Amino acid sequence: MRGNLLSREDCARAVRGVRVIYHLAAGRSDMFADAFMNSVVTTRNLLRAIWEYGCLKRFVNVSSFSVYSNRNKAHRRVLDESCPIETEPAERSDPYMFGKTRQDEI
């Protein structure tokens, strides 16, 4: 199906009868508001539709490497899943990372 996750109606149509969702959608923009809307609001709409229809068994949200903080890492140090999540995403001037970090908080 084609749809827009900003549309609650499209989200409702997308989840009907679905048992597993792999959610990889995220917004790419130079604007923080757009990145938030197209990562956080869309995920919230999708989760709300899932909650309302109640047929889902598993929801897998795919995050991004960009959510990990490298603030206190030495140059050329390995950055992996053991690193902390960025705590101040708005300060990093990266709308994509901001949106994905906030999306993960949902």
NORWOLIN-V241442 format. One record per run of one state. SS is the DSSP state (a for helix, b for strand, c for the rest). FROM is the first residue (numbers start at 1). TO is the last residue. If there is no record, write none. Layout:
# NORWOLIN-V241442
[[SS FROM TO] [SS FROM TO]]
This chain:
# NORWOLIN-V241442
[[c 1 7] [a 8 15] [c 16 19] [b 20 23] [c 24 31] [a 32 53] [c 54 57] [b 58 61] [c 62 64] [a 65 67] [b 68 68] [c 69 84] [b 85 85] [c 86 88] [a 89 92] [c 93 94] [a 95 105] [c 106 106]]
